[in-house]
Amino acid sequence: MKTPAKACRNCGGTEFYAGDSARTVAIAVTFFSLPPKFHLRVCGGCGLVDWFLPEKDVQKLKKKFSPEKAG
């Protein structure tokens, strides 16, 4: 899975560490079955974590939920 090549939205840093992580670090959500793995991207400057779902799970989420309209 590709991660965005953008600067950190918190500190502006450009050093990142990325990889897949087991579900054990995930926040449990009772209304959506979470996949066994997430792709994580961690800023090496401030520690901000971005979580990404695999594409197949994004498609499942889109089928289950309605899109939120911008403000």
Buried (B, 14 or more C-beta within 10 A) or exposed (E): EEEEEEEBEEEEBEEBEEEEBEEEEBEEEEEEEBBEBBBBBBBEBEEBEBEBBBEEBEEBEEEEEEEEEEE
